[in-house]
Structures are given as structure tokens and as C-alpha cells.
Amino acid sequence: MFDNDLPFLKTMYLATGKILRFSESCNNIEEIRKDEMRYDAIIMNLILIDEFNNKLSVALKKAYTAIDWERLAESRSRVSSESLGIDYEKVWKLIKTTLPHFRDDLEIIINDLK
């Protein structure tokens, strides 16, 4: 039923894992910002997650409500705006508090769909 969604979910799962791995040795956002490649990789993976979230079917989002899909869609606008740039503390909070649970929830959904 959700065969079209599975590739998007897997990519989101991998992107989340990369963000967590790229940030695991850092104690704060400033450590991430000092490493331009690490920082860019994290931001690009956040963008990827947002883009693929927008491609998921409404049916999947209704079937799997453990994830707040709407809040996830807003995460990009919460961490950045065209006029103010990136809110680094919100990025840090997203990495440390939201993404670990999000990745766990994605893993459950992916395994359920296999």
C-alpha cells in the first residue's frame, strides 16, 4: 500500500543517521559551525529530510501518527528564514532532541512496511 513511500522513508532514515553521526562528537552548535563541511552536510541532510517529507503520501502520514509530520514539515522554517538566516540553537536542539526519536520512529515504520 505504501510502496511509493518506502524509498523516501529509507532516505530520510539514512539522512537522519548521517546528521546524528556527524554531530555525535560535538558538544554544542559552535563546534559544528567551526567545521564547514560538517555543518554544510548537516544542513543539506535536514533539507533532504524536509523535501522527502513533502513527498510522502497523506495516507502514510495518517496511518503513522507517532511522527508529527506537520511539525516536521515546519522544522525547516523553524531553523531558518530568508531574512534572519539560520537559528543555530534551534538546529542544535533539533539534532539533539528531535532527530534521535524521529529516526527510531522511521525505523519502526520501515520495518512495518517490509
N, C-alpha and C positions, 0 to 999 in steps of 0.2 A: 504493500500500500504506500509506503514511504520510500520506495526505491530511488526516486529522484533526489530525495533529501539526503540520503546516506553519504554521498561524496562531499556534500557541503559540511555535514556534521563531522566527518573524519578530518577534513581540512581545518575546521575550527578547533578540533581537539588537538591536532598537531601544532597549530599556531599557538594555542594556549600553553602547551607543553614547552614550546620554544621560549615564550615570554618568561615562564617560571624558571626555566633553566638559565636563561641569560641574566636573570636578576637574582638568582639564589645566593650569590656570594656578596651581594650588596646590602649594606645596612641602611641606606637612605637613597633618595632620588638623586642627590648630588653625585654620588658615586656612579650612578648610571649616566648622568649627564656628562661626566668627565670623559667617558668613552664614547666617542661619536658613533662608531659603528654599532656598538651595543645598543645605544639609545635609538638610533635610526631603525635597527632591526626590531626593537620592541614596539615602536610606534607603528611601523609598517604591518606588523602582525596584529596589532589592535585594529588597524584599518581593515585588514583582511577579515578578521572576525566579524566586524560590523557589516562589511559588504556581503559576506556569505549568510549572515543572519537575515539580511534583507531578501535573500533568495529562497529561504526556507518556506515551505508551504504553510498556509494558515491552518490546515488540518493537523499537521505535525505539532504546531505550536499549541493548538487546542488539546491535543492528545497528551502532551507532555508539559504539564503546568508547573513542575518543580522549578523550572527555569522561568524567570521573569523576562520573557522575550522582549517586551516593550521597554523595560528598563535597560536591557542590554542594548537595544537599538539607540537609546538615548545616551549611552556611555560615551560615544564619540563626541557628541555635543557637550557633554558634561566636562570632558577633559580639554576641550579646545573650542575656540571661537575665532572667527576670522579677525575680529578687531583686537582681541586680547592675547592671542596666541595660545600656547598650551599651559594648562594649570598643572604644574609638575606634582604638586602634592596630591591632586586627585588621581593622577596617573599612578603614583606610588600606592595610594590607598586601593585603587582598583587591582593592582598587581598583587598586593599582599592580603587583601581581604575577600575580594570577589572571585578572582580567577581560580584559585585552588578549588573552591566549591563548584564553580562553573565546569571545570574540567572533570571533576568527579561525576557531575550530573550528565555531561556529554557522554562519558564512558558508559554509564548505565543505559542511556538511550541507544547508543550504537550497539551495545551487546544485545539489547532487546530487539533491535531490528534485524540482527543477523539471522 
